[in-house]
Amino acid sequence: MSKRPDPARRSERSRQAVLEAARELVSEMGYAKVSIEAIAARAGVGKQTIYRWWRSKGAVIFDAFLALSQVGDSIALPDTGDIEADLKLVMRATVAEFADPGFEAPIRALNMEIINDPDLAAQYREKLAGPVDEAKKARLRSAQRAGQIAADADLDLALELLYAPLFQRWLHRSGPLTPEYADALVELTLKALRPC
């Protein structure tokens, strides 16, 4: 007796094919040249299938890259007890990711969409930036409890001190993204956050 096809499995396969097609096309062609039609053709689905799940090209691309990041409840920064070493590890990985040409082009394009689409910006904050920032603040709270960071430090501002210079350098292409740069950002930020 043959099993009936499971529509949920077929839908999930189609959804994954769309996400993979979107990532591939943005990497190959650049964001501006990618269309919903091209994604549908590459994924082997109809345009209506894409519009059933996503309202725009930007939303598809965002979900395609969100799927790679695997953000969820389990996200946590390393906690060896040494906040400087842990932050340097994280910042070096972040710098390497932003310096990777395969990552950079699609993320630049996605950032342009986020700037121009308030709904996509809200989705980005809710699904990616928010959970990641909470994980970062959890690690900073641990450092506060250990006396490595001032107990009254504003952790939202601390994250901006640490990450905003990196983002600006990346956005404006104003300097190299190196491990040494990552380390310097950590050292300077921690100097500002240490207990008096």
N, CA and C atoms as an extended XYZ file, in Angstrom:
588
Properties=species:S:1:pos:R:3:atomname:S:1:resname:S:1:resid:I:1 pbc="F F F"
N         0.840       -1.182        0.000 N   MET     1
C         0.000        0.000        0.000 CA  MET     1
C         0.889        1.252        0.000 C   MET     1
N         0.686        2.147       -0.975 N   SER     2
C         1.537        3.338       -1.050 CA  SER     2
C         1.015        4.426       -0.133 C   SER     2
N         1.973        5.183        0.394 N   LYS     3
C         1.614        6.284        1.288 CA  LYS     3
C         1.153        7.477        0.472 C   LYS     3
N         0.231        8.200        1.027 N   ARG     4
C        -0.193        9.452        0.385 CA  ARG     4
C         0.899       10.495        0.550 C   ARG     4
N         1.080       11.362       -0.433 N   PRO     5
C         2.064       12.432       -0.273 CA  PRO     5
C         1.648       13.341        0.895 C   PRO     5
N         2.619       13.743        1.641 N   ASP     6
C         2.375       14.622        2.784 CA  ASP     6
C         2.518       16.071        2.320 C   ASP     6
N         1.398       16.826        2.250 N   PRO     7
C         1.481       18.206        1.750 CA  PRO     7
C         2.389       19.092        2.600 C   PRO     7
N         2.440       18.826        3.903 N   ALA     8
C         3.298       19.644        4.774 CA  ALA     8
C         4.764       19.449        4.414 C   ALA     8
N         5.158       18.197        4.163 N   ARG     9
C         6.557       17.944        3.779 CA  ARG     9
C         6.863       18.573        2.434 C   ARG     9
N         5.915       18.456        1.496 N   ARG    10
C         6.125       19.039        0.174 CA  ARG    10
C         6.246       20.560        0.297 C   ARG    10
N         5.396       21.176        1.134 N   SER    11
C         5.457       22.624        1.335 CA  SER    11
C         6.788       23.037        1.936 C   SER    11
N         7.265       22.275        2.927 N   GLU    12
C         8.540       22.615        3.561 CA  GLU    12
C         9.686       22.467        2.566 C   GLU    12
N         9.625       21.457        1.716 N   ARG    13
C        10.664       21.305        0.679 CA  ARG    13
C        10.647       22.503       -0.267 C   ARG    13
N         9.446       22.923       -0.654 N   SER    14
C         9.327       24.086       -1.547 CA  SER    14
C         9.858       25.338       -0.870 C   SER    14
N         9.507       25.505        0.402 N   ARG    15
C         9.962       26.675        1.154 CA  ARG    15
C        11.488       26.704        1.232 C   ARG    15
N        12.091       25.571        1.537 N   GLN    16
C        13.557       25.498        1.614 CA  GLN    16
C        14.188       25.751        0.250 C   GLN    16
N        13.549       25.257       -0.810 N   ALA    17
C        14.074       25.491       -2.165 CA  ALA    17
C        14.049       26.978       -2.505 C   ALA    17
N        12.997       27.670       -2.078 N   VAL    18
C        12.897       29.110       -2.322 CA  VAL    18
C        14.008       29.849       -1.573 C   VAL    18
N        14.212       29.496       -0.308 N   LEU    19
C        15.248       30.170        0.489 CA  LEU    19
C        16.637       29.936       -0.105 C   LEU    19
N        16.907       28.717       -0.508 N   GLU    20
C        18.210       28.417       -1.108 CA  GLU    20
C        18.380       29.157       -2.428 C   GLU    20
N        17.332       29.171       -3.253 N   ALA    21
C        17.393       29.882       -4.533 CA  ALA    21
C        17.646       31.370       -4.313 C   ALA    21
N        16.991       31.948       -3.321 N   ALA    22
C        17.168       33.377       -3.039 CA  ALA    22
C        18.614       33.675       -2.647 C   ALA    22
N        19.181       32.853       -1.771 N   ARG    23
C        20.583       33.074       -1.358 CA  ARG    23
C        21.520       32.949       -2.552 C   ARG    23
N        21.327       31.912       -3.345 N   GLU    24
C        22.200       31.698       -4.508 CA  GLU    24
C        22.129       32.864       -5.486 C   GLU    24
N        20.911       33.297       -5.810 N   LEU    25
C        20.748       34.356       -6.801 CA  LEU    25
C        21.313       35.686       -6.329 C   LEU    25
N        21.116       36.017       -5.064 N   VAL    26
C        21.677       37.278       -4.562 CA  VAL    26
C        23.194       37.228       -4.628 C   VAL    26
N        23.786       36.087       -4.283 N   SER    27
C        25.246       35.955       -4.345 CA  SER    27
C        25.750       36.024       -5.781 C   SER    27
N        25.008       35.435       -6.708 N   GLU    28
C        25.448       35.392       -8.109 CA  GLU    28
C        25.209       36.702       -8.849 C   GLU    28
N        24.041       37.330       -8.624 N   MET    29
C        23.603       38.444       -9.459 CA  MET    29
C        23.594       39.791       -8.752 C   MET    29
N        23.607       39.777       -7.441 N   GLY    30
C        23.394       41.013       -6.697 CA  GLY    30
C        21.911       41.212       -6.461 C   GLY    30
N        21.599       41.870       -5.386 N   TYR    31
C        20.211       42.013       -4.947 CA  TYR    31
C        19.329       42.669       -6.003 C   TYR    31
N        19.814       43.763       -6.592 N   ALA    32
C        18.985       44.562       -7.497 CA  ALA    32
C        18.475       43.760       -8.686 C   ALA    32
N        19.260       42.796       -9.158 N   LYS    33
C        18.876       42.040      -10.349 CA  LYS    33
C        17.993       40.838      -10.043 C   LYS    33
N        17.871       40.495       -8.782 N   VAL    34
C        17.060       39.336       -8.418 CA  VAL    34
C        15.585       39.742       -8.411 C   VAL    34
N        14.753       38.859       -8.960 N   SER    35
C        13.312       39.101       -8.962 CA  SER    35
C        12.599       37.894       -8.352 C   SER    35
N        11.349       38.107       -7.986 N   ILE    36
C        10.533       36.994       -7.487 CA  ILE    36
C        10.430       35.912       -8.564 C   ILE    36
N        10.309       36.338       -9.820 N   GLU    37
C        10.220       35.379      -10.925 CA  GLU    37
C        11.472       34.509      -11.006 C   GLU    37
N        12.636       35.145      -10.852 N   ALA    38
C        13.896       34.389      -10.919 CA  ALA    38
C        14.012       33.414       -9.749 C   ALA    38
N        13.596       33.855       -8.568 N   ILE    39
C        13.646       32.960       -7.409 CA  ILE    39
C        12.720       31.776       -7.634 C   ILE    39
N        11.502       32.043       -8.113 N   ALA    40
C        10.535       30.971       -8.363 CA  ALA    40
C        11.070       29.982       -9.390 C   ALA    40
N        11.650       30.497      -10.474 N   ALA    41
C        12.185       29.616      -11.515 CA  ALA    41
C        13.314       28.753      -10.977 C   ALA    41
N        14.237       29.355      -10.216 N   ARG    42
C        15.360       28.603       -9.659 CA  ARG    42
C        14.872       27.545       -8.669 C   ARG    42
N        13.849       27.887       -7.883 N   ALA    43
C        13.337       26.967       -6.854 CA  ALA    43
C        12.401       25.907       -7.426 C   ALA    43
N        11.942       26.138       -8.656 N   GLY    44
C        11.003       25.186       -9.259 CA  GLY    44
C         9.600       25.287       -8.678 C   GLY    44
N         9.201       26.517       -8.310 N   VAL    45
C         7.858       26.742       -7.773 CA  VAL    45
C         7.215       27.882       -8.537 C   VAL    45
N         5.914       28.076       -8.352 N   GLY    46
C         5.219       29.201       -8.966 CA  GLY    46
C         5.369       30.457       -8.118 C   GLY    46
N         5.207       31.613       -8.779 N   LYS    47
C         5.279       32.881       -8.038 CA  LYS    47
C         4.260       32.918       -6.905 C   LYS    47
N         3.080       32.351       -7.139 N   GLN    48
C         2.031       32.379       -6.117 CA  GLN    48
C         2.471       31.643       -4.853 C   GLN    48
N         3.326       30.628       -5.014 N   THR    49
C         3.858       29.915       -3.848 CA  THR    49
C         4.702       30.860       -2.998 C   THR    49
N         5.515       31.662       -3.644 N   ILE    50
C         6.360       32.616       -2.910 CA  ILE    50
C         5.484       33.654       -2.211 C   ILE    50
N         4.507       34.203       -2.947 N   TYR    51
C         3.664       35.233       -2.346 CA  TYR    51
C         2.752       34.687       -1.246 C   TYR    51
N         2.575       33.404       -1.187 N   ARG    52
C         1.800       32.803       -0.099 CA  ARG    52
C         2.556       32.955        1.224 C   ARG    52
N         3.897       32.921        1.166 N   TRP    53
C         4.711       32.997        2.379 CA  TRP    53
C         5.341       34.356        2.625 C   TRP    53
N         5.631       35.104        1.575 N   TRP    54
C         6.347       36.372        1.711 CA  TRP    54
C         5.648       37.463        0.915 C   TRP    54
N         5.695       38.676        1.441 N   ARG    55
C         5.000       39.778        0.772 CA  ARG    55
C         5.886       40.553       -0.197 C   ARG    55
N         7.223       40.324       -0.122 N   SER    56
C         8.123       41.085       -0.980 CA  SER    56
C         9.427       40.323       -1.185 C   SER    56
N        10.183       40.775       -2.155 N   LYS    57
C        11.506       40.202       -2.398 CA  LYS    57
C        12.388       40.381       -1.167 C   LYS    57
N        12.336       41.541       -0.547 N   GLY    58
C        13.138       41.794        0.648 CA  GLY    58
C        12.824       40.810        1.762 C   GLY    58
N        11.547       40.480        1.922 N   ALA    59
C        11.149       39.536        2.969 CA  ALA    59
C        11.691       38.136        2.678 C   ALA    59
N        11.690       37.731        1.416 N   VAL    60
C        12.248       36.420        1.045 CA  VAL    60
C        13.743       36.392        1.343 C   VAL    60
N        14.451       37.430        0.912 N   ILE    61
C        15.899       37.483        1.107 CA  ILE    61
C        16.228       37.502        2.599 C   ILE    61
N        15.466       38.272        3.368 N   PHE    62
C        15.698       38.318        4.809 CA  PHE    62
C        15.548       36.929        5.413 C   PHE    62
N        14.467       36.239        5.098 N   ASP    63
C        14.261       34.899        5.656 CA  ASP    63
C        15.338       33.924        5.183 C   ASP    63
N        15.819       34.110        3.960 N   ALA    64
C        16.873       33.228        3.442 CA  ALA    64
C        18.136       33.342        4.287 C   ALA    64
N        18.482       34.547        4.680 N   PHE    65
C        19.677       34.729        5.495 CA  PHE    65
C        19.413       34.466        6.976 C   PHE    65
N        18.193       34.710        7.416 N   LEU    66
C        17.816       34.372        8.782 CA  LEU    66
C        17.929       32.869        9.005 C   LEU    66
N        17.537       32.095        8.000 N   ALA    67
C        17.614       30.629        8.116 CA  ALA    67
C        19.054       30.171        8.309 C   ALA    67
N        20.007       30.887        7.751 N   LEU    68
C        21.415       30.533        7.920 CA  LEU    68
C        21.918       30.820        9.321 C   LEU    68
N        21.365       31.864        9.943 N   SER    69
C        21.891       32.279       11.243 CA  SER    69
C        21.397       31.415       12.389 C   SER    69
N        20.314       30.683       12.182 N   GLN    70
C        19.775       29.769       13.192 CA  GLN    70
C        19.610       30.451       14.541 C   GLN    70
N        19.048       31.645       14.535 N   VAL    71
C        18.784       32.344       15.779 CA  VAL    71
C        17.614       31.676       16.475 C   VAL    71
N        17.744       31.447       17.735 N   GLY    72
C        16.668       30.824       18.498 CA  GLY    72
C        16.917       30.987       19.979 C   GLY    72
N        16.205       30.198       20.753 N   ASP    73
C        16.332       30.295       22.205 CA  ASP    73
C        17.719       29.901       22.682 C   ASP    73
N        18.439       29.115       21.902 N   SER    74
C        19.713       28.572       22.368 CA  SER    74
C        20.903       29.497       22.111 C   SER    74
N        20.684       30.651       21.499 N   ILE    75
C        21.812       31.532       21.200 CA  ILE    75
C        22.437       32.035       22.499 C   ILE    75
N        23.744       31.930       22.559 N   ALA    76
C        24.480       32.406       23.734 CA  ALA    76
C        25.905       32.728       23.320 C   ALA    76
N        26.450       33.755       23.927 N   LEU    77
C        27.862       34.082       23.703 CA  LEU    77
C        28.708       33.211       24.623 C   LEU    77
N        29.958       32.994       24.250 N   PRO    78
C        30.830       32.211       25.134 CA  PRO    78
C        30.956       32.895       26.491 C   PRO    78
N        31.041       32.095       27.533 N   ASP    79
C        31.205       32.649       28.881 CA  ASP    79
C        32.246       31.821       29.624 C   ASP    79
N        33.518       32.198       29.412 N   THR    80
C        34.626       31.505       30.071 CA  THR    80
C        34.958       32.143       31.410 C   THR    80
N        34.287       33.259       31.713 N   GLY    81
C        34.620       34.014       32.915 CA  GLY    81
C        35.533       35.193       32.621 C   GLY    81
N        36.039       35.280       31.394 N   ASP    82
C        36.931       36.376       30.977 CA  ASP    82
C        36.214       37.167       29.885 C   ASP    82
N        35.577       38.276       30.278 N   ILE    83
C        34.773       39.036       29.324 CA  ILE    83
C        35.598       39.545       28.152 C   ILE    83
N        36.833       39.939       28.381 N   GLU    84
C        37.653       40.451       27.284 CA  GLU    84
C        37.936       39.358       26.259 C   GLU    84
N        38.346       38.192       26.718 N   ALA    85
C        38.633       37.085       25.793 CA  ALA    85
C        37.374       36.662       25.044 C   ALA    85
N        36.249       36.603       25.755 N   ASP    86
C        35.008       36.179       25.116 CA  ASP    86
C        34.552       37.175       24.064 C   ASP    86
N        34.608       38.460       24.387 N   LEU    87
C        34.191       39.472       23.412 CA  LEU    87
C        35.136       39.516       22.210 C   LEU    87
N        36.429       39.321       22.453 N   LYS    88
C        37.362       39.311       21.320 CA  LYS    88
C        37.063       38.147       20.379 C   LYS    88
N        36.729       37.002       20.928 N   LEU    89
C        36.367       35.847       20.099 CA  LEU    89
C        35.144       36.167       19.236 C   LEU    89
N        34.131       36.753       19.860 N   VAL    90
C        32.900       37.084       19.146 CA  VAL    90
C        33.137       38.177       18.108 C   VAL    90
N        33.872       39.217       18.484 N   MET    91
C        34.105       40.318       17.554 CA  MET    91
C        34.994       39.912       16.388 C   MET    91
N        35.971       39.046       16.643 N   ARG    92
C        36.799       38.555       15.531 CA  ARG    92
C        35.946       37.768       14.537 C   ARG    92
N        35.029       36.958       15.046 N   ALA    93
C        34.137       36.190       14.160 CA  ALA    93
C        33.215       37.133       13.387 C   ALA    93
N        32.739       38.180       14.045 N   THR    94
C        31.862       39.149       13.386 CA  THR    94
C        32.612       39.890       12.290 C   THR    94
N        33.821       40.329       12.586 N   VAL    95
C        34.652       41.026       11.602 CA  VAL    95
C        34.934       40.109       10.402 C   VAL    95
N        35.252       38.859       10.663 N   ALA    96
C        35.526       37.915        9.568 CA  ALA    96
C        34.294       37.731        8.692 C   ALA    96
N        33.128       37.666        9.320 N   GLU    97
C        31.890       37.502        8.561 CA  GLU    97
C        31.637       38.719        7.677 C   GLU    97
N        31.797       39.917        8.234 N   PHE    98
C        31.550       41.129        7.459 CA  PHE    98
C        32.605       41.345        6.372 C   PHE    98
N        33.781       40.775        6.530 N   ALA    99
C        34.836       40.905        5.514 CA  ALA    99
C        34.708       39.842        4.423 C   ALA    99
N        33.857       38.847        4.615 N   ASP   100
C        33.679       37.756        3.654 CA  ASP   100
C        32.837       38.253        2.476 C   ASP   100
N        33.388       38.269        1.246 N   PRO   101
C        32.628       38.770        0.097 CA  PRO   101
C        31.321       38.015       -0.143 C   PRO   101
N        31.272       36.736        0.167 N   GLY   102
C        30.050       35.965       -0.016 CA  GLY   102
C        28.931       36.405        0.917 C   GLY   102
N        29.303       36.964        2.047 N   PHE   103
C        28.332       37.463        3.020 CA  PHE   103
C        28.029       38.938        2.758 C   PHE   103
N        29.058       39.674        2.393 N   GLU   104
C        28.937       41.129        2.335 CA  GLU   104
C        27.911       41.625        1.313 C   GLU   104
N        27.963       41.146        0.084 N   ALA   105
C        27.073       41.681       -0.959 CA  ALA   105
C        25.601       41.491       -0.610 C   ALA   105
N        25.184       40.290       -0.248 N   PRO   106
C        23.768       40.147        0.081 CA  PRO   106
C        23.352       40.920        1.329 C   PRO   106
N        24.230       41.025        2.305 N   ILE   107
C        23.866       41.739        3.527 CA  ILE   107
C        23.803       43.247        3.275 C   ILE   107
N        24.668       43.760        2.428 N   ARG   108
C        24.561       45.182        2.056 CA  ARG   108
C        23.205       45.438        1.397 C   ARG   108
N        22.831       44.549        0.498 N   ALA   109
C        21.548       44.704       -0.203 CA  ALA   109
C        20.390       44.615        0.783 C   ALA   109
N        20.468       43.671        1.680 N   LEU   110
C        19.412       43.518        2.669 CA  LEU   110
C        19.309       44.760        3.559 C   LEU   110
N        20.443       45.337        3.921 N   ASN   111
C        20.426       46.557        4.725 CA  ASN   111
C        19.742       47.698        3.992 C   ASN   111
N        19.932       47.790        2.686 N   MET   112
C        19.251       48.828        1.905 CA  MET   112
C        17.740       48.624        1.962 C   MET   112
N        17.304       47.382        1.875 N   GLU   113
C        15.878       47.095        1.968 CA  GLU   113
C        15.336       47.450        3.342 C   GLU   113
N        16.096       47.121        4.379 N   ILE   114
C        15.670       47.414        5.750 CA  ILE   114
C        15.532       48.919        5.943 C   ILE   114
N        16.450       49.691        5.373 N   ILE   115
C        16.389       51.151        5.486 CA  ILE   115
C        15.109       51.688        4.846 C   ILE   115
N        14.710       51.081        3.732 N   ASN   116
C        13.578       51.601        2.959 CA  ASN   116
C        12.241       50.938        3.258 C   ASN   116
N        12.219       49.910        4.103 N   ASP   117
C        10.985       49.165        4.359 CA  ASP   117
C        10.772       49.030        5.865 C   ASP   117
N         9.933       49.892        6.458 N   PRO   118
C         9.723       49.850        7.909 CA  PRO   118
C         9.217       48.500        8.411 C   PRO   118
N         8.388       47.814        7.628 N   ASP   119
C         7.892       46.503        8.051 CA  ASP   119
C         9.023       45.481        8.110 C   ASP   119
N         9.887       45.522        7.115 N   LEU   120
C        11.028       44.612        7.106 CA  LEU   120
C        11.988       44.951        8.250 C   LEU   120
N        12.153       46.242        8.538 N   ALA   121
C        13.009       46.662        9.655 CA  ALA   121
C        12.464       46.119       10.970 C   ALA   121
N        11.151       46.164       11.140 N   ALA   122
C        10.535       45.641       12.362 CA  ALA   122
C        10.732       44.130       12.454 C   ALA   122
N        10.582       43.453       11.329 N   GLN   123
C        10.786       42.000       11.295 CA  GLN   123
C        12.248       41.663       11.621 C   GLN   123
N        13.167       42.449       11.103 N   TYR   124
C        14.592       42.257       11.385 CA  TYR   124
C        14.872       42.404       12.884 C   TYR   124
N        14.320       43.454       13.491 N   ARG   125
C        14.524       43.661       14.930 CA  ARG   125
C        13.931       42.513       15.737 C   ARG   125
N        12.734       42.080       15.355 N   GLU   126
C        12.043       41.030       16.116 CA  GLU   126
C        12.715       39.663       15.975 C   GLU   126
N        13.065       39.296       14.746 N   LYS   127
C        13.537       37.927       14.497 CA  LYS   127
C        15.046       37.748       14.607 C   LYS   127
N        15.812       38.811       14.389 N   LEU   128
C        17.263       38.644       14.370 CA  LEU   128
C        17.971       39.565       15.360 C   LEU   128
N        17.871       40.863       15.153 N   ALA   129
C        18.633       41.792       15.992 CA  ALA   129
C        18.240       41.696       17.458 C   ALA   129
N        16.963       41.621       17.738 N   GLY   130
C        16.504       41.559       19.123 CA  GLY   130
C        17.044       40.350       19.875 C   GLY   130
N        16.827       39.127       19.362 N   PRO   131
C        17.354       37.952       20.061 CA  PRO   131
C        18.877       37.946       20.193 C   PRO   131
N        19.575       38.407       19.164 N   VAL   132
C        21.035       38.445       19.234 CA  VAL   132
C        21.486       39.459       20.284 C   VAL   132
N        20.849       40.621       20.304 N   ASP   133
C        21.203       41.630       21.310 CA  ASP   133
C        20.924       41.127       22.726 C   ASP   133
N        19.840       40.396       22.912 N   GLU   134
C        19.537       39.844       24.239 CA  GLU   134
C        20.626       38.871       24.684 C   GLU   134
N        21.125       38.062       23.747 N   ALA   135
C        22.211       37.127       24.079 CA  ALA   135
C        23.476       37.892       24.456 C   ALA   135
N        23.762       38.964       23.733 N   LYS   136
C        24.940       39.778       24.044 CA  LYS   136
C        24.795       40.419       25.421 C   LYS   136
N        23.601       40.943       25.715 N   LYS   137
C        23.386       41.582       27.014 CA  LYS   137
C        23.438       40.558       28.148 C   LYS   137
N        23.004       39.338       27.884 N   ALA   138
C        23.097       38.291       28.920 CA  ALA   138
C        24.562       38.064       29.287 C   ALA   138
N        25.446       38.065       28.278 N   ARG   139
C        26.874       37.883       28.568 CA  ARG   139
C        27.428       39.084       29.321 C   ARG   139
N        26.995       40.280       28.975 N   LEU   140
C        27.452       41.476       29.685 CA  LEU   140
C        26.940       41.490       31.131 C   LEU   140
N        25.713       41.013       31.346 N   ARG   141
C        25.184       40.923       32.718 CA  ARG   141
C        26.041       39.977       33.561 C   ARG   141
N        26.470       38.877       32.953 N   SER   142
C        27.344       37.927       33.645 CA  SER   142
C        28.647       38.630       34.051 C   SER   142
N        29.173       39.466       33.158 N   ALA   143
C        30.396       40.220       33.464 CA  ALA   143
C        30.137       41.245       34.567 C   ALA   143
N        28.948       41.827       34.588 N   GLN   144
C        28.606       42.744       35.680 CA  GLN   144
C        28.598       42.000       37.017 C   GLN   144
N        27.978       40.824       37.040 N   ARG   145
C        27.924       40.040       38.283 CA  ARG   145
C        29.325       39.660       38.764 C   ARG   145
N        30.229       39.470       37.813 N   ALA   146
C        31.610       39.101       38.153 CA  ALA   146
C        32.464       40.319       38.490 C   ALA   146
N        31.890       41.514       38.395 N   GLY   147
C        32.635       42.726       38.717 CA  GLY   147
C        33.572       43.185       37.612 C   GLY   147
N        33.421       42.647       36.394 N   GLN   148
C        34.293       43.024       35.281 CA  GLN   148
C        33.781       44.245       34.521 C   GLN   148
N        32.489       44.526       34.685 N   ILE   149
C        31.844       45.687       34.062 CA  ILE   149
C        31.068       46.398       35.161 C   ILE   149
N        31.032       47.719       35.091 N   ALA   150
C        30.314       48.497       36.105 CA  ALA   150
C        28.869       48.022       36.228 C   ALA   150
N        28.415       47.898       37.460 N   ALA   151
C        27.063       47.396       37.727 CA  ALA   151
C        25.987       48.304       37.145 C   ALA   151
N        26.286       49.598       37.023 N   ASP   152
C        25.281       50.533       36.515 CA  ASP   152
C        25.450       50.831       35.016 C   ASP   152
N        26.273       50.065       34.335 N   ALA   153
C        26.493       50.311       32.899 CA  ALA   153
C        25.202       50.088       32.121 C   ALA   153
N        24.916       50.986       31.186 N   ASP   154
C        23.770       50.863       30.285 CA  ASP   154
C        24.164       49.854       29.197 C   ASP   154
N        23.572       48.670       29.236 N   LEU   155
C        24.010       47.598       28.337 CA  LEU   155
C        23.615       47.837       26.885 C   LEU   155
N        22.512       48.531       26.653 N   ASP   156
C        22.158       48.876       25.266 CA  ASP   156
C        23.213       49.822       24.679 C   ASP   156
N        23.602       50.799       25.467 N   LEU   157
C        24.640       51.731       25.021 CA  LEU   157
C        25.984       51.014       24.869 C   LEU   157
N        26.267       50.069       25.750 N   ALA   158
C        27.514       49.299       25.662 CA  ALA   158
C        27.599       48.562       24.329 C   ALA   158
N        26.480       47.966       23.899 N   LEU   159
C        26.477       47.269       22.610 CA  LEU   159
C        26.710       48.234       21.458 C   LEU   159
N        26.129       49.428       21.570 N   GLU   160
C        26.355       50.417       20.518 CA  GLU   160
C        27.818       50.846       20.481 C   GLU   160
N        28.430       51.019       21.654 N   LEU   161
C        29.856       51.378       21.702 CA  LEU   161
C        30.708       50.311       21.022 C   LEU   161
N        30.341       49.074       21.217 N   LEU   162
C        31.129       47.966       20.683 CA  LEU   162
C        30.907       47.750       19.187 C   LEU   162
N        29.645       47.768       18.750 N   TYR   163
C        29.325       47.364       17.375 CA  TYR   163
C        29.176       48.509       16.380 C   TYR   163
N        28.786       49.683       16.823 N   ALA   164
C        28.551       50.776       15.871 CA  ALA   164
C        29.795       51.162       15.068 C   ALA   164
N        30.982       51.237       15.681 N   PRO   165
C        32.157       51.565       14.862 CA  PRO   165
C        32.436       50.518       13.777 C   PRO   165
N        32.232       49.256       14.119 N   LEU   166
C        32.420       48.181       13.135 CA  LEU   166
C        31.435       48.344       11.986 C   LEU   166
N        30.179       48.566       12.334 N   PHE   167
C        29.170       48.716       11.296 CA  PHE   167
C        29.462       49.931       10.424 C   PHE   167
N        29.880       51.036       11.037 N   GLN   168
C        30.190       52.235       10.253 CA  GLN   168
C        31.370       51.986        9.316 C   GLN   168
N        32.419       51.345        9.827 N   ARG   169
C        33.589       51.065        8.982 CA  ARG   169
C        33.188       50.164        7.811 C   ARG   169
N        32.347       49.172        8.092 N   TRP   170
C        31.886       48.258        7.041 CA  TRP   170
C        31.013       48.995        6.037 C   TRP   170
N        30.069       49.779        6.542 N   LEU   171
C        29.117       50.471        5.685 CA  LEU   171
C        29.809       51.457        4.761 C   LEU   171
N        30.775       52.216        5.302 N   HIS   172
C        31.458       53.255        4.521 CA  HIS   172
C        32.737       52.762        3.855 C   HIS   172
N        33.093       51.510        4.135 N   ARG   173
C        34.340       50.939        3.599 CA  ARG   173
C        35.524       51.858        3.922 C   ARG   173
N        35.552       52.326        5.155 N   SER   174
C        36.542       53.341        5.542 CA  SER   174
C        37.827       52.764        6.119 C   SER   174
N        37.899       51.443        6.259 N   GLY   175
C        39.116       50.837        6.779 CA  GLY   175
C        39.006       49.331        6.759 C   GLY   175
N        40.121       48.658        6.992 N   PRO   176
C        40.099       47.195        6.938 CA  PRO   176
C        39.380       46.586        8.149 C   PRO   176
N        38.761       45.454        7.923 N   LEU   177
C        38.110       44.698        8.992 CA  LEU   177
C        39.043       43.544        9.349 C   LEU   177
N        39.825       43.755       10.384 N   THR   178
C        40.867       42.798       10.764 CA  THR   178
C        40.653       42.320       12.200 C   THR   178
N        41.292       41.213       12.571 N   PRO   179
C        41.235       40.777       13.970 CA  PRO   179
C        41.775       41.843       14.925 C   PRO   179
N        42.796       42.566       14.497 N   GLU   180
C        43.372       43.611       15.337 CA  GLU   180
C        42.350       44.732       15.597 C   GLU   180
N        41.591       45.058       14.566 N   TYR   181
C        40.540       46.068       14.720 CA  TYR   181
C        39.477       45.573       15.702 C   TYR   181
N        39.082       44.320       15.575 N   ALA   182
C        38.103       43.735       16.501 CA  ALA   182
C        38.604       43.816       17.937 C   ALA   182
N        39.866       43.441       18.145 N   ASP   183
C        40.446       43.481       19.492 CA  ASP   183
C        40.464       44.907       20.042 C   ASP   183
N        40.812       45.870       19.198 N   ALA   184
C        40.878       47.262       19.640 CA  ALA   184
C        39.497       47.770       20.062 C   ALA   184
N        38.456       47.372       19.331 N   LEU   185
C        37.102       47.772       19.705 CA  LEU   185
C        36.728       47.224       21.082 C   LEU   185
N        37.068       45.969       21.315 N   VAL   186
C        36.766       45.353       22.612 CA  VAL   186
C        37.524       46.071       23.726 C   VAL   186
N        38.809       46.305       23.521 N   GLU   187
C        39.630       46.937       24.560 CA  GLU   187
C        39.132       48.329       24.899 C   GLU   187
N        38.807       49.102       23.879 N   LEU   188
C        38.333       50.471       24.116 CA  LEU   188
C        36.968       50.467       24.804 C   LEU   188
N        36.076       49.586       24.368 N   THR   189
C        34.741       49.509       24.973 CA  THR   189
C        34.852       49.089       26.439 C   THR   189
N        35.660       48.075       26.715 N   LEU   190
C        35.782       47.623       28.101 CA  LEU   190
C        36.432       48.679       28.988 C   LEU   190
N        37.345       49.471       28.428 N   LYS   191
C        37.951       50.561       29.204 CA  LYS   191
C        36.861       51.525       29.679 C   LYS   191
N        35.872       51.771       28.817 N   ALA   192
C        34.773       52.661       29.189 CA  ALA   192
C        33.797       52.024       30.179 C   ALA   192
N        33.732       50.704       30.188 N   LEU   193
C        32.726       50.010       31.006 CA  LEU   193
C        33.261       49.477       32.341 C   LEU   193
N        34.569       49.500       32.522 N   ARG   194
C        35.131       48.929       33.760 CA  ARG   194
C        34.625       49.686       34.984 C   ARG   194
N        34.492       48.991       36.102 N   PRO   195
C        34.096       49.682       37.340 CA  PRO   195
C        35.151       50.711       37.733 C   PRO   195
N        34.717       51.833       38.290 N   CYS   196
C        35.654       52.899       38.708 CA  CYS   196
C        36.408       52.488       39.948 C   CYS   196
